[in-house]
Every structure is written in structure tokens, then in C-alpha cells.
């Protein structure tokens, strides 16, 4: 029965081996669900967050996951709007990953809020002066778009295609993919920017406050560009990992190279703008608020290294690899550069959330420390396990990589 559901022309591991692969993820999901239950049942005192550290590991990891999930909207934009046809080889995988990232982020946010039954308050009583209201609306709408884009992937299963109504529905969905790609790009553009702009308007936090360009702080644009740069890199990395785990060749090297080149071009723009933004903050923004930039790192000199790592090791280095033709010709270098780019996103989001709240805003204040509780860690591990389960099942029973059949036959 299991073999009859697997797409024609594709080889998959025996069912017993596949279930054995799923077992640890199911156990991890159970542990995460228990952790989330404790937070919802007994309150957020189960976490190590407090009034001083209201943004903890959940928000940091949510921002990271959402940025990495940008590969979905950006790949769709490049394929359907800019006609980069080679990306058709990874668009299905991009949609699944995007759906996992955004749905997982929404679940963690519901736990973070502490009262998911009142989540509808955001829509019925929106705070029109808050960037988080716009983020909530955009993320919810984009998750709906991703769910609609995910449906054709599921309906392509050969068992489901035997049902005429599903076949017609799947055919009609393909007609509106260009519209969905445009809507998804629009929604993602604004919520990625607003997540960054949220920090840039905090004039009570001189470490992260930025001058406005128009009506938006510079962090608004930096978040958009960094997510667009990391999206193709994350797609490259996940495709390579899926290929290694499955033992199958899923795409041609040209697809890897194209993803790397796109990521490299956008990353070069981001690194230059990030450098200019930092220098302007050091020279003008921080002094205008009566704070010397060096004072933020007086008690924690290691924080300075994070900025240098993001721009140099996780910025200039992968950019140089991606834009060097000789290095792009080797998959090992592409994977290394993609890994560094994704780590750069992790560092950037950490600096803007955890580090921003840890640094003192007054001369006599101390640097705060924060370590997530096991309940916080377990809740996020729940999202990781959920993502692995959804992607593994989708990979087994759907054709996520259209080139796989061609490469196997060739």
C-alpha cells in the first residue's frame, strides 16, 4: 500500500526504515508538546523571561526561522515574476519549508503570548500604531497563501489524482500561482521589514535605534535584504541535506550554482548597507542620543566580536565564495558559503533581540543575563520536530524535486 502512494519513477526507503527515521522526531515532538502544555497550563513563569527580558529565545528563534523561511516567497518571486526557470527544480521544496517555518513560528508565538484563546483580539482590537499589528496580519495572510500553495503539492500524489474533483482543483490552483507569488512577495516584504523596524524605532534603546529613511528606520530595509539573501542560501543548504540523507541526486549543479549566485549578489548589497549603517550609527546616531558607542561593549567586549563576525566571517566571506566562478563550480564551497550566510542571519537576529535587551540603557545599570529554561527549549524543539516530520512525509509521498526523476533515469 505504501509503495502505491509514492510518486512514479522515484525510489524511497522501505516503510520500516522510514518509520524508524520518524521515531526520534515523534518522541521529540511529544517532549515539545509537554513543554508547551506546561507554559500554557501554568503560565510564563515556567520560562526564564521576565519584565526586563520580555523577548527571550522564542522571539529570537522566531525571527531567525521567519528569515530563513523567506526562501519560499523569494524563490516564488524569482520563478513566477522574474522567470528564473531553473528555480522550478526547488520551488516545491521552498513552499514546504516556508509553510513549516511560518506555521511553526505562529505556534510558538501562541505559546509566547500565553493565552492563545485570545489570539483573535489582535484582529478584532488591533493597535493601529503598532508594527506588530501589521506583522500579525501579514504573517497570518502569508501563512494562508503558503497553505494554498502547499495544496497542489499534496494533490499531485497519484492516489489523490485519481479523484476527479481533486484533479480539477489542483489544475485550477496552478492558474493562480502567479497571483499567489505576487501576493506572497508583497506580504513578506512588509512583515520582514516591520520585524526589523520594530527595533529601529526604540529610541529608549540607543544600541538599536536607527535614523529613518522616509518613514522607516534603516533596520526595516536591512531585515528585508538580509532575509532575501539568506532565503536562497537556506534552500541550497536544505536541498543538499535532503540529497545526503536520502542518498539521491535531487537537482543539477546548475541549480545549486544559481541559488548561490543569487544569494551572493543580494548578500553583497546587504553587507555594504549594513557596514554603512553601522558606521553612521557610530558617528552620528548614538552620539546624538548622548551615548558613546563603545560604552555598550565596556562590560561585554565579546559583543563587539558578534558584529565583526556577522559582517566579516558571515558576510564578506560567503559573498566572495558565491561571486567567484571557480569556487561556485564546487558544491563543497557552495554549501560552506550557504552555511555561513545562514549563521549570519542567526547572529544578526540574536544581536537585535537577546543582546539588545541585555545591554544597559543607563550608566549605572548592569548587563543582564538570560538563559532559556528547558520548557522554552523544548517548545522550540517541538517546532524542529514538527518541521522534520512534515518535510519527511512530503518528500516521501510528493515530488518535491521535479528533476529527481530525470536525473535518476539519466
Secondary structure, DSSP 8 states (H G I E B T S, - for coil): -HHHHS-TT-----HHHHHHHHHHHHHHHHHHHHHHHHHHHH-GGGSS--SS--S-HHHHHHHHHHHHTHHHHHHHIIIIIS--GGGGGTHHHHHHHHHHHHHHHHHHHHHHHS-GGGTTHHHHS--TT-HHHHHHHHHHHHHHHHHHHHHHHHHTSTTGGGSHHHHHHHHHHHHTHHHHHHHHHHHHHHHHHHHHHHHHT-TT-TTT---EETTEEHHHHHHHHHHHHHHHHHHHHHHHHHHHHHT---S-HHHHHHHHHHHHHHHHHHHHHHHHHHHHIIIIIHHHTT--GGGGGSS-THHHHHHHIIIIIIIIHHHHHHT-HHHHTSHHHHHHHHHHHHHHHHHHHHIIIIIHHHS-SSTT---------HHHHHHHHHHHHHHHHHHHHHHHHS-S-THHHHHHH-
